[in-house]
């Protein structure tokens, strides 16, 4: 009868449980610290909140620009106040301290 060494016996008995522990440790580490883990999810949520604020500011700016374009639409007739404002800016006759007072008709 051949006798096996105690180290070889220990490796055979502990090999599978050690491999399982290593696999569980690997997946557990990635679940917490991996690219899609808990820590990364918190960072992504914070970045998403920041991007939502930026998107809201851009949407507001877009609405303002759309309103200005609509006021200059030649099909509906351009708004005289908007035309006057743009002409004065283009001809460089508008001053920063000017206040436009609309006359009631």
Biopython code that builds the backbone (N, CA, C, O; Angstrom):
import numpy as np
from Bio.PDB.StructureBuilder import StructureBuilder

atoms = [
    (1, "UNK", "N", (0.816, -1.171, 0.000)),
    (1, "UNK", "CA", (0.000, 0.000, 0.000)),
    (1, "UNK", "C", (0.874, 1.254, 0.000)),
    (1, "UNK", "O", (1.760, 1.425, 0.836)),
    (2, "UNK", "N", (0.597, 2.091, -0.937)),
    (2, "UNK", "CA", (1.373, 3.318, -1.022)),
    (2, "UNK", "C", (0.775, 4.347, -0.081)),
    (2, "UNK", "O", (-0.439, 4.538, 0.003)),
    (3, "UNK", "N", (1.640, 4.966, 0.585)),
    (3, "UNK", "CA", (1.204, 5.962, 1.546)),
    (3, "UNK", "C", (1.315, 7.345, 0.920)),
    (3, "UNK", "O", (2.337, 7.674, 0.319)),
    (4, "UNK", "N", (0.253, 8.169, 1.058)),
    (4, "UNK", "CA", (0.279, 9.519, 0.499)),
    (4, "UNK", "C", (0.767, 10.490, 1.562)),
    (4, "UNK", "O", (0.609, 10.266, 2.762)),
    (5, "UNK", "N", (1.340, 11.533, 1.104)),
    (5, "UNK", "CA", (1.869, 12.516, 2.050)),
    (5, "UNK", "C", (0.722, 13.328, 2.659)),
    (5, "UNK", "O", (-0.323, 13.503, 2.032)),
    (6, "UNK", "N", (0.922, 13.810, 3.861)),
    (6, "UNK", "CA", (-0.142, 14.592, 4.515)),
    (6, "UNK", "C", (-0.441, 15.901, 3.779)),
    (6, "UNK", "O", (-1.566, 16.396, 3.844)),
    (7, "UNK", "N", (0.527, 16.454, 3.095)),
    (7, "UNK", "CA", (0.292, 17.700, 2.355)),
    (7, "UNK", "C", (-0.640, 17.449, 1.180)),
    (7, "UNK", "O", (-1.551, 18.234, 0.917)),
    (8, "UNK", "N", (-0.405, 16.354, 0.483)),
    (8, "UNK", "CA", (-1.248, 16.010, -0.657)),
    (8, "UNK", "C", (-2.681, 15.734, -0.184)),
    (8, "UNK", "O", (-3.636, 16.139, -0.847)),
    (9, "UNK", "N", (-2.834, 15.070, 0.918)),
    (9, "UNK", "CA", (-4.167, 14.801, 1.479)),
    (9, "UNK", "C", (-4.857, 16.103, 1.874)),
    (9, "UNK", "O", (-6.049, 16.282, 1.623)),
    (10, "UNK", "N", (-4.114, 16.999, 2.484)),
    (10, "UNK", "CA", (-4.670, 18.288, 2.884)),
    (10, "UNK", "C", (-5.119, 19.096, 1.656)),
    (10, "UNK", "O", (-6.180, 19.720, 1.684)),
    (11, "UNK", "N", (-4.331, 19.088, 0.600)),
    (11, "UNK", "CA", (-4.696, 19.800, -0.620)),
    (11, "UNK", "C", (-5.948, 19.210, -1.262)),
    (11, "UNK", "O", (-6.794, 19.944, -1.772)),
    (12, "UNK", "N", (-6.063, 17.900, -1.236)),
    (12, "UNK", "CA", (-7.256, 17.276, -1.811)),
    (12, "UNK", "C", (-8.503, 17.614, -1.014)),
    (12, "UNK", "O", (-9.565, 17.845, -1.591)),
    (13, "UNK", "N", (-8.385, 17.644, 0.298)),
    (13, "UNK", "CA", (-9.554, 17.931, 1.132)),
    (13, "UNK", "C", (-9.930, 19.415, 1.104)),
    (13, "UNK", "O", (-11.113, 19.753, 1.119)),
    (14, "UNK", "N", (-8.956, 20.279, 1.066)),
    (14, "UNK", "CA", (-9.225, 21.720, 1.166)),
    (14, "UNK", "C", (-9.257, 22.409, -0.188)),
    (14, "UNK", "O", (-9.548, 23.604, -0.238)),
    (15, "UNK", "N", (-8.979, 21.735, -1.268)),
    (15, "UNK", "CA", (-8.903, 22.359, -2.586)),
    (15, "UNK", "C", (-10.224, 22.952, -3.049)),
    (15, "UNK", "O", (-10.281, 24.125, -3.417)),
    (16, "UNK", "N", (-11.271, 22.166, -3.036)),
    (16, "UNK", "CA", (-12.571, 22.647, -3.492)),
    (16, "UNK", "C", (-13.112, 23.763, -2.597)),
    (16, "UNK", "O", (-13.544, 24.788, -3.125)),
    (17, "UNK", "N", (-13.109, 23.617, -1.274)),
    (17, "UNK", "CA", (-13.585, 24.728, -0.439)),
    (17, "UNK", "C", (-12.752, 26.001, -0.631)),
    (17, "UNK", "O", (-13.298, 27.104, -0.593)),
    (18, "UNK", "N", (-11.457, 25.863, -0.835)),
    (18, "UNK", "CA", (-10.614, 27.047, -1.055)),
    (18, "UNK", "C", (-10.977, 27.721, -2.376)),
    (18, "UNK", "O", (-11.041, 28.949, -2.449)),
    (19, "UNK", "N", (-11.210, 26.939, -3.405)),
    (19, "UNK", "CA", (-11.593, 27.506, -4.699)),
    (19, "UNK", "C", (-12.938, 28.217, -4.599)),
    (19, "UNK", "O", (-13.126, 29.283, -5.187)),
    (20, "UNK", "N", (-13.860, 27.635, -3.865)),
    (20, "UNK", "CA", (-15.170, 28.259, -3.673)),
    (20, "UNK", "C", (-15.025, 29.566, -2.908)),
    (20, "UNK", "O", (-15.654, 30.560, -3.272)),
    (21, "UNK", "N", (-14.220, 29.590, -1.867)),
    (21, "UNK", "CA", (-14.009, 30.817, -1.095)),
    (21, "UNK", "C", (-13.362, 31.903, -1.950)),
    (21, "UNK", "O", (-13.720, 33.076, -1.847)),
    (22, "UNK", "N", (-12.419, 31.514, -2.786)),
    (22, "UNK", "CA", (-11.782, 32.486, -3.672)),
    (22, "UNK", "C", (-12.801, 33.050, -4.661)),
    (22, "UNK", "O", (-12.820, 34.256, -4.908)),
    (23, "UNK", "N", (-13.638, 32.199, -5.223)),
    (23, "UNK", "CA", (-14.651, 32.665, -6.175)),
    (23, "UNK", "C", (-15.659, 33.586, -5.498)),
    (23, "UNK", "O", (-16.017, 34.624, -6.053)),
    (24, "UNK", "N", (-16.124, 33.216, -4.299)),
    (24, "UNK", "CA", (-17.077, 34.051, -3.570)),
    (24, "UNK", "C", (-16.436, 35.384, -3.210)),
    (24, "UNK", "O", (-17.077, 36.430, -3.319)),
    (25, "UNK", "N", (-15.187, 35.357, -2.787)),
    (25, "UNK", "CA", (-14.472, 36.599, -2.473)),
    (25, "UNK", "C", (-14.329, 37.498, -3.684)),
    (25, "UNK", "O", (-14.507, 38.712, -3.588)),
    (26, "UNK", "N", (-14.007, 36.908, -4.821)),
    (26, "UNK", "CA", (-13.857, 37.676, -6.053)),
    (26, "UNK", "C", (-15.162, 38.358, -6.436)),
    (26, "UNK", "O", (-15.185, 39.558, -6.708)),
    (27, "UNK", "N", (-16.250, 37.591, -6.458)),
    (27, "UNK", "CA", (-17.541, 38.171, -6.845)),
    (27, "UNK", "C", (-18.057, 39.153, -5.796)),
    (27, "UNK", "O", (-18.700, 40.144, -6.141)),
    (28, "UNK", "N", (-17.786, 38.889, -4.531)),
    (28, "UNK", "CA", (-18.190, 39.821, -3.475)),
    (28, "UNK", "C", (-17.453, 41.144, -3.586)),
    (28, "UNK", "O", (-18.051, 42.210, -3.443)),
    (29, "UNK", "N", (-16.158, 41.074, -3.839)),
    (29, "UNK", "CA", (-15.361, 42.293, -4.008)),
    (29, "UNK", "C", (-15.874, 43.104, -5.197)),
    (29, "UNK", "O", (-16.023, 44.322, -5.099)),
    (30, "UNK", "N", (-16.144, 42.440, -6.312)),
    (30, "UNK", "CA", (-16.633, 43.142, -7.491)),
    (30, "UNK", "C", (-18.043, 43.691, -7.289)),
    (30, "UNK", "O", (-18.399, 44.706, -7.887)),
    (31, "UNK", "N", (-18.843, 43.041, -6.463)),
    (31, "UNK", "CA", (-20.188, 43.540, -6.194)),
    (31, "UNK", "C", (-20.144, 44.846, -5.409)),
    (31, "UNK", "O", (-21.053, 45.668, -5.523)),
    (32, "UNK", "N", (-19.108, 45.040, -4.624)),
    (32, "UNK", "CA", (-18.999, 46.259, -3.824)),
    (32, "UNK", "C", (-18.125, 47.307, -4.523)),
    (32, "UNK", "O", (-18.526, 48.464, -4.647)),
    (33, "UNK", "N", (-16.949, 46.911, -4.974)),
    (33, "UNK", "CA", (-15.979, 47.873, -5.493)),
    (33, "UNK", "C", (-15.782, 47.810, -7.004)),
    (33, "UNK", "O", (-14.958, 48.555, -7.534)),
    (34, "UNK", "N", (-16.488, 46.969, -7.698)),
    (34, "UNK", "CA", (-16.305, 46.814, -9.135)),
    (34, "UNK", "C", (-16.872, 47.986, -9.929)),
    (34, "UNK", "O", (-17.416, 48.924, -9.348)),
    (35, "UNK", "N", (-16.746, 47.937, -11.250)),
    (35, "UNK", "CA", (-17.219, 49.047, -12.079)),
    (35, "UNK", "C", (-18.732, 49.245, -12.053)),
    (35, "UNK", "O", (-19.212, 50.333, -12.369)),
    (36, "UNK", "N", (-19.478, 48.231, -11.690)),
    (36, "UNK", "CA", (-20.926, 48.370, -11.546)),
    (36, "UNK", "C", (-21.378, 48.018, -10.138)),
    (36, "UNK", "O", (-22.525, 47.623, -9.928)),
    (37, "UNK", "N", (-20.480, 48.162, -9.178)),
    (37, "UNK", "CA", (-20.773, 47.802, -7.796)),
    (37, "UNK", "C", (-21.507, 48.901, -7.050)),
    (37, "UNK", "O", (-21.953, 49.887, -7.637)),
    (38, "UNK", "N", (-21.621, 48.710, -5.757)),
    (38, "UNK", "CA", (-22.374, 49.630, -4.903)),
    (38, "UNK", "C", (-21.712, 51.005, -4.859)),
    (38, "UNK", "O", (-22.394, 52.026, -4.948)),
    (39, "UNK", "N", (-20.400, 51.034, -4.723)),
    (39, "UNK", "CA", (-19.683, 52.310, -4.659)),
    (39, "UNK", "C", (-19.828, 53.065, -5.985)),
    (39, "UNK", "O", (-20.082, 54.269, -5.987)),
    (40, "UNK", "N", (-19.671, 52.373, -7.088)),
    (40, "UNK", "CA", (-19.808, 53.011, -8.397)),
    (40, "UNK", "C", (-21.249, 53.475, -8.626)),
    (40, "UNK", "O", (-21.469, 54.504, -9.265)),
    (41, "UNK", "N", (-22.213, 52.742, -8.122)),
    (41, "UNK", "CA", (-23.618, 53.137, -8.288)),
    (41, "UNK", "C", (-23.889, 54.463, -7.581)),
    (41, "UNK", "O", (-24.631, 55.299, -8.097)),
    (42, "UNK", "N", (-23.300, 54.661, -6.417)),
    (42, "UNK", "CA", (-23.473, 55.935, -5.707)),
    (42, "UNK", "C", (-22.859, 57.077, -6.510)),
    (42, "UNK", "O", (-23.455, 58.149, -6.621)),
    (43, "UNK", "N", (-21.689, 56.856, -7.060)),
    (43, "UNK", "CA", (-21.038, 57.888, -7.866)),
    (43, "UNK", "C", (-21.857, 58.190, -9.121)),
    (43, "UNK", "O", (-21.976, 59.348, -9.521)),
    (44, "UNK", "N", (-22.410, 57.173, -9.729)),
    (44, "UNK", "CA", (-23.217, 57.356, -10.931)),
    (44, "UNK", "C", (-24.493, 58.136, -10.602)),
    (44, "UNK", "O", (-24.917, 58.986, -11.384)),
    (45, "UNK", "N", (-25.104, 57.852, -9.450)),
    (45, "UNK", "CA", (-26.305, 58.593, -9.056)),
    (45, "UNK", "C", (-25.994, 60.063, -8.812)),
    (45, "UNK", "O", (-26.778, 60.934, -9.187)),
    (46, "UNK", "N", (-24.847, 60.347, -8.183)),
    (46, "UNK", "CA", (-24.460, 61.741, -7.955)),
    (46, "UNK", "C", (-24.191, 62.451, -9.280)),
    (46, "UNK", "O", (-24.585, 63.603, -9.464)),
    (47, "UNK", "N", (-23.527, 61.767, -10.193)),
    (47, "UNK", "CA", (-23.257, 62.344, -11.506)),
    (47, "UNK", "C", (-24.555, 62.559, -12.284)),
    (47, "UNK", "O", (-24.698, 63.555, -12.993)),
    (48, "UNK", "N", (-25.488, 61.639, -12.155)),
    (48, "UNK", "CA", (-26.780, 61.775, -12.828)),
    (48, "UNK", "C", (-27.542, 62.989, -12.299)),
    (48, "UNK", "O", (-28.160, 63.719, -13.073)),
    (49, "UNK", "N", (-27.501, 63.205, -10.988)),
    (49, "UNK", "CA", (-28.175, 64.374, -10.415)),
    (49, "UNK", "C", (-27.551, 65.664, -10.943)),
    (49, "UNK", "O", (-28.261, 66.627, -11.236)),
    (50, "UNK", "N", (-26.225, 65.682, -11.063)),
    (50, "UNK", "CA", (-25.540, 66.858, -11.596)),
    (50, "UNK", "C", (-25.917, 67.080, -13.061)),
    (50, "UNK", "O", (-26.154, 68.215, -13.476)),
    (51, "UNK", "N", (-25.973, 66.018, -13.831)),
    (51, "UNK", "CA", (-26.339, 66.137, -15.247)),
    (51, "UNK", "C", (-27.797, 66.576, -15.403)),
    (51, "UNK", "O", (-28.127, 67.294, -16.347)),
    (52, "UNK", "N", (-28.668, 66.151, -14.488)),
    (52, "UNK", "CA", (-30.070, 66.590, -14.539)),
    (52, "UNK", "C", (-30.176, 68.095, -14.332)),
    (52, "UNK", "O", (-30.980, 68.761, -14.983)),
    (53, "UNK", "N", (-29.358, 68.633, -13.419)),
    (53, "UNK", "CA", (-29.349, 70.080, -13.188)),
    (53, "UNK", "C", (-28.853, 70.795, -14.441)),
    (53, "UNK", "O", (-29.432, 71.797, -14.859)),
    (54, "UNK", "N", (-27.784, 70.281, -15.038)),
    (54, "UNK", "CA", (-27.263, 70.875, -16.271)),
    (54, "UNK", "C", (-28.303, 70.796, -17.393)),
    (54, "UNK", "O", (-28.475, 71.747, -18.155)),
    (55, "UNK", "N", (-28.987, 69.666, -17.487)),
    (55, "UNK", "CA", (-30.017, 69.496, -18.520)),
    (55, "UNK", "C", (-31.150, 70.491, -18.321)),
    (55, "UNK", "O", (-31.652, 71.055, -19.293)),
    (56, "UNK", "N", (-31.558, 70.715, -17.082)),
    (56, "UNK", "CA", (-32.639, 71.669, -16.816)),
    (56, "UNK", "C", (-32.220, 73.078, -17.228)),
    (56, "UNK", "O", (-33.023, 73.824, -17.789)),
    (57, "UNK", "N", (-30.963, 73.448, -16.954)),
    (57, "UNK", "CA", (-30.482, 74.773, -17.352)),
    (57, "UNK", "C", (-30.438, 74.890, -18.874)),
    (57, "UNK", "O", (-30.804, 75.924, -19.433)),
    (58, "UNK", "N", (-29.990, 73.833, -19.538)),
    (58, "UNK", "CA", (-29.945, 73.859, -21.005)),
    (58, "UNK", "C", (-31.349, 73.886, -21.608)),
    (58, "UNK", "O", (-31.577, 74.549, -22.620)),
    (59, "UNK", "N", (-32.280, 73.175, -20.996)),
    (59, "UNK", "CA", (-33.654, 73.180, -21.490)),
    (59, "UNK", "C", (-34.272, 74.574, -21.350)),
    (59, "UNK", "O", (-35.023, 75.021, -22.217)),
    (60, "UNK", "N", (-33.948, 75.249, -20.253)),
    (60, "UNK", "CA", (-34.455, 76.610, -20.054)),
    (60, "UNK", "C", (-33.860, 77.537, -21.110)),
    (60, "UNK", "O", (-34.574, 78.344, -21.705)),
    (61, "UNK", "N", (-32.560, 77.424, -21.342)),
    (61, "UNK", "CA", (-31.900, 78.254, -22.355)),
    (61, "UNK", "C", (-32.478, 77.962, -23.744)),
    (61, "UNK", "O", (-32.688, 78.879, -24.538)),
    (62, "UNK", "N", (-32.730, 76.691, -24.029)),
    (62, "UNK", "CA", (-33.310, 76.309, -25.316)),
    (62, "UNK", "C", (-34.702, 76.917, -25.496)),
    (62, "UNK", "O", (-35.050, 77.378, -26.583)),
    (63, "UNK", "N", (-35.490, 76.913, -24.426)),
    (63, "UNK", "CA", (-36.836, 77.496, -24.495)),
    (63, "UNK", "C", (-36.757, 78.998, -24.758)),
    (63, "UNK", "O", (-37.561, 79.542, -25.515)),
    (64, "UNK", "N", (-35.789, 79.665, -24.133)),
    (64, "UNK", "CA", (-35.618, 81.101, -24.369)),
    (64, "UNK", "C", (-35.236, 81.367, -25.822)),
    (64, "UNK", "O", (-35.768, 82.282, -26.450)),
    (65, "UNK", "N", (-34.313, 80.564, -26.356)),
    (65, "UNK", "CA", (-33.900, 80.742, -27.747)),
    (65, "UNK", "C", (-35.043, 80.427, -28.713)),
    (65, "UNK", "O", (-35.203, 81.101, -29.730)),
    (66, "UNK", "N", (-35.830, 79.408, -28.395)),
    (66, "UNK", "CA", (-36.973, 79.062, -29.250)),
    (66, "UNK", "C", (-37.984, 80.196, -29.260)),
    (66, "UNK", "O", (-38.580, 80.494, -30.295)),
    (67, "UNK", "N", (-38.176, 80.826, -28.115)),
    (67, "UNK", "CA", (-39.101, 81.953, -28.032)),
    (67, "UNK", "C", (-38.608, 83.111, -28.904)),
    (67, "UNK", "O", (-39.398, 83.744, -29.604)),
    (68, "UNK", "N", (-37.307, 83.386, -28.861)),
    (68, "UNK", "CA", (-36.749, 84.462, -29.694)),
    (68, "UNK", "C", (-36.902, 84.141, -31.184)),
    (68, "UNK", "O", (-37.214, 85.021, -31.986)),
    (69, "UNK", "N", (-36.680, 82.883, -31.541)),
    (69, "UNK", "CA", (-36.841, 82.487, -32.942)),
    (69, "UNK", "C", (-38.303, 82.618, -33.357)),
    (69, "UNK", "O", (-38.602, 83.084, -34.456)),
    (70, "UNK", "N", (-39.205, 82.210, -32.483)),
    (70, "UNK", "CA", (-40.632, 82.323, -32.803)),
    (70, "UNK", "C", (-41.060, 83.783, -32.974)),
    (70, "UNK", "O", (-41.934, 84.086, -33.786)),
    (71, "UNK", "N", (-40.436, 84.690, -32.201)),
    (71, "UNK", "CA", (-40.771, 86.105, -32.326)),
    (71, "UNK", "C", (-40.286, 86.690, -33.656)),
    (71, "UNK", "O", (-40.806, 87.705, -34.121)),
    (72, "UNK", "N", (-39.298, 86.050, -34.256)),
    (72, "UNK", "CA", (-38.763, 86.533, -35.534)),
    (72, "UNK", "C", (-39.289, 85.759, -36.737)),
    (72, "UNK", "O", (-38.784, 85.935, -37.846)),
    (73, "UNK", "N", (-40.280, 84.917, -36.544)),
    (73, "UNK", "CA", (-40.817, 84.094, -37.618)),
    (73, "UNK", "C", (-41.483, 84.983, -38.674)),
    (73, "UNK", "O", (-42.439, 85.695, -38.366)),
    (74, "UNK", "N", (-40.985, 84.948, -39.917)),
    (74, "UNK", "CA", (-41.566, 85.825, -40.944)),
    (74, "UNK", "C", (-42.973, 85.407, -41.365)),
    (74, "UNK", "O", (-43.717, 86.239, -41.884)),
    (75, "UNK", "N", (-43.356, 84.170, -41.163)),
    (75, "UNK", "CA", (-44.691, 83.706, -41.553)),
    (75, "UNK", "C", (-45.773, 84.348, -40.686)),
    (75, "UNK", "O", (-46.857, 84.671, -41.173)),
    (76, "UNK", "N", (-45.476, 84.529, -39.420)),
    (76, "UNK", "CA", (-46.461, 85.109, -38.502)),
    (76, "UNK", "C", (-46.259, 86.601, -38.326)),
    (76, "UNK", "O", (-47.058, 87.260, -37.660)),
    (77, "UNK", "N", (-45.229, 87.130, -38.899)),
    (77, "UNK", "CA", (-44.914, 88.544, -38.726)),
    (77, "UNK", "C", (-43.966, 88.708, -37.556)),
    (77, "UNK", "O", (-44.262, 88.303, -36.432)),
    (78, "UNK", "N", (-42.843, 89.298, -37.834)),
    (78, "UNK", "CA", (-41.823, 89.453, -36.790)),
    (78, "UNK", "C", (-42.273, 90.482, -35.759)),
    (78, "UNK", "O", (-42.933, 91.467, -36.089)),
    (79, "UNK", "N", (-41.910, 90.238, -34.526)),
    (79, "UNK", "CA", (-42.225, 91.146, -33.434)),
    (79, "UNK", "C", (-41.391, 92.424, -33.610)),
    (79, "UNK", "O", (-40.165, 92.344, -33.687)),
    (80, "UNK", "N", (-42.025, 93.587, -33.674)),
    (80, "UNK", "CA", (-41.267, 94.816, -33.917)),
    (80, "UNK", "C", (-40.246, 95.130, -32.828)),
    (80, "UNK", "O", (-39.168, 95.648, -33.122)),
    (81, "UNK", "N", (-40.568, 94.828, -31.594)),
    (81, "UNK", "CA", (-39.619, 95.090, -30.510)),
    (81, "UNK", "C", (-38.365, 94.225, -30.647)),
    (81, "UNK", "O", (-37.251, 94.697, -30.418)),
    (82, "UNK", "N", (-38.548, 92.982, -31.014)),
    (82, "UNK", "CA", (-37.411, 92.085, -31.172)),
    (82, "UNK", "C", (-36.561, 92.524, -32.360)),
    (82, "UNK", "O", (-35.332, 92.500, -32.292)),
    (83, "UNK", "N", (-37.214, 92.924, -33.442)),
    (83, "UNK", "CA", (-36.479, 93.392, -34.623)),
    (83, "UNK", "C", (-35.684, 94.641, -34.273)),
    (83, "UNK", "O", (-34.519, 94.765, -34.652)),
    (84, "UNK", "N", (-36.308, 95.566, -33.551)),
    (84, "UNK", "CA", (-35.619, 96.793, -33.152)),
    (84, "UNK", "C", (-34.406, 96.477, -32.271)),
    (84, "UNK", "O", (-33.335, 97.057, -32.445)),
    (85, "UNK", "N", (-34.587, 95.560, -31.333)),
    (85, "UNK", "CA", (-33.480, 95.175, -30.434)),
    (85, "UNK", "C", (-32.313, 94.595, -31.232)),
    (85, "UNK", "O", (-31.161, 94.966, -31.009)),
    (86, "UNK", "N", (-32.609, 93.694, -32.154)),
    (86, "UNK", "CA", (-31.537, 93.072, -32.942)),
    (86, "UNK", "C", (-30.849, 94.076, -33.864)),
    (86, "UNK", "O", (-29.629, 94.031, -34.021)),
    (87, "UNK", "N", (-31.618, 94.984, -34.476)),
    (87, "UNK", "CA", (-31.024, 95.990, -35.359)),
    (87, "UNK", "C", (-30.106, 96.907, -34.565)),
    (87, "UNK", "O", (-29.007, 97.230, -35.014)),
    (88, "UNK", "N", (-30.549, 97.324, -33.397)),
    (88, "UNK", "CA", (-29.716, 98.217, -32.579)),
    (88, "UNK", "C", (-28.433, 97.522, -32.135)),
    (88, "UNK", "O", (-27.382, 98.160, -32.063)),
    (89, "UNK", "N", (-28.501, 96.237, -31.840)),
    (89, "UNK", "CA", (-27.282, 95.504, -31.464)),
    (89, "UNK", "C", (-26.344, 95.364, -32.655)),
    (89, "UNK", "O", (-25.134, 95.543, -32.521)),
    (90, "UNK", "N", (-26.904, 95.041, -33.826)),
    (90, "UNK", "CA", (-26.072, 94.846, -35.016)),
    (90, "UNK", "C", (-25.415, 96.148, -35.464)),
    (90, "UNK", "O", (-24.275, 96.138, -35.927)),
    (91, "UNK", "N", (-26.124, 97.266, -35.330)),
    (91, "UNK", "CA", (-25.573, 98.553, -35.751)),
    (91, "UNK", "C", (-24.746, 99.219, -34.656)),
    (91, "UNK", "O", (-24.197, 100.306, -34.840)),
    (92, "UNK", "N", (-24.673, 98.548, -33.528)),
    (92, "UNK", "CA", (-23.870, 99.015, -32.399)),
    (92, "UNK", "C", (-24.346, 100.389, -31.898)),
    (92, "UNK", "O", (-23.531, 101.256, -31.583)),
    (93, "UNK", "N", (-25.647, 100.573, -31.829)),
    (93, "UNK", "CA", (-26.200, 101.809, -31.295)),
    (93, "UNK", "C", (-26.932, 101.562, -29.974)),
    (93, "UNK", "O", (-27.527, 102.486, -29.419)),
    (94, "UNK", "N", (-26.897, 100.356, -29.477)),
    (94, "UNK", "CA", (-27.526, 100.040, -28.192)),
    (94, "UNK", "C", (-26.479, 100.191, -27.093)),
    (94, "UNK", "O", (-25.325, 99.792, -27.249)),
    (95, "UNK", "N", (-26.909, 100.773, -25.987)),
    (95, "UNK", "CA", (-26.009, 100.929, -24.847)),
    (95, "UNK", "C", (-26.461, 99.981, -23.745)),
    (95, "UNK", "O", (-27.645, 99.657, -23.661)),
    (96, "UNK", "N", (-25.535, 99.532, -22.898)),
    (96, "UNK", "CA", (-25.914, 98.586, -21.830)),
    (96, "UNK", "C", (-26.882, 99.178, -20.810)),
    (96, "UNK", "O", (-27.622, 98.436, -20.165)),
    (97, "UNK", "N", (-26.887, 100.511, -20.654)),
    (97, "UNK", "CA", (-27.740, 101.109, -19.639)),
    (97, "UNK", "C", (-29.111, 101.525, -20.173)),
    (97, "UNK", "O", (-29.894, 102.144, -19.453)),
    (98, "UNK", "N", (-29.403, 101.189, -21.428)),
    (98, "UNK", "CA", (-30.693, 101.555, -22.006)),
    (98, "UNK", "C", (-31.823, 100.719, -21.425)),
    (98, "UNK", "O", (-31.659, 99.532, -21.145)),
    (99, "UNK", "N", (-32.950, 101.349, -21.252)),
    (99, "UNK", "CA", (-34.157, 100.674, -20.817)),
    (99, "UNK", "C", (-35.232, 100.955, -21.850)),
    (99, "UNK", "O", (-35.484, 102.113, -22.182)),
    (100, "UNK", "N", (-35.863, 99.921, -22.359)),
    (100, "UNK", "CA", (-36.907, 100.072, -23.356)),
    (100, "UNK", "C", (-38.241, 100.128, -22.635)),
    (100, "UNK", "O", (-38.590, 99.222, -21.877)),
    (101, "UNK", "N", (-38.974, 101.191, -22.875)),
    (101, "UNK", "CA", (-40.278, 101.362, -22.256)),
    (101, "UNK", "C", (-41.321, 101.226, -23.366)),
    (101, "UNK", "O", (-41.391, 102.077, -24.253)),
    (102, "UNK", "N", (-42.132, 100.163, -23.328)),
    (102, "UNK", "CA", (-43.140, 99.990, -24.383)),
    (102, "UNK", "C", (-44.274, 101.015, -24.199)),
    (102, "UNK", "O", (-44.698, 101.306, -23.081)),
    (103, "UNK", "N", (-44.741, 101.542, -25.320)),
    (103, "UNK", "CA", (-45.854, 102.476, -25.304)),
    (103, "UNK", "C", (-47.155, 101.700, -25.463)),
    (103, "UNK", "O", (-47.246, 100.821, -26.320)),
    (104, "UNK", "N", (-48.136, 102.002, -24.671)),
    (104, "UNK", "CA", (-49.436, 101.361, -24.777)),
    (104, "UNK", "C", (-50.194, 101.979, -25.931)),
    (104, "UNK", "O", (-50.235, 103.204, -26.051)),
    (105, "UNK", "N", (-50.783, 101.181, -26.767)),
    (105, "UNK", "CA", (-51.540, 101.683, -27.914)),
    (105, "UNK", "C", (-53.011, 101.447, -27.725)),
    (105, "UNK", "O", (-53.809, 101.804, -28.591)),
]
sb = StructureBuilder()
sb.init_structure("model")
sb.init_model(0)
sb.init_chain("A")
sb.init_seg("    ")
for serial, (resi, resn, name, xyz) in enumerate(atoms, 1):
    if name == "N":
        sb.init_residue(resn, " ", resi, " ")
    sb.init_atom(name, np.array(xyz, "f"), 0.0, 1.0, " ", f" {name:<3s}", serial, name[0])
structure = sb.get_structure()
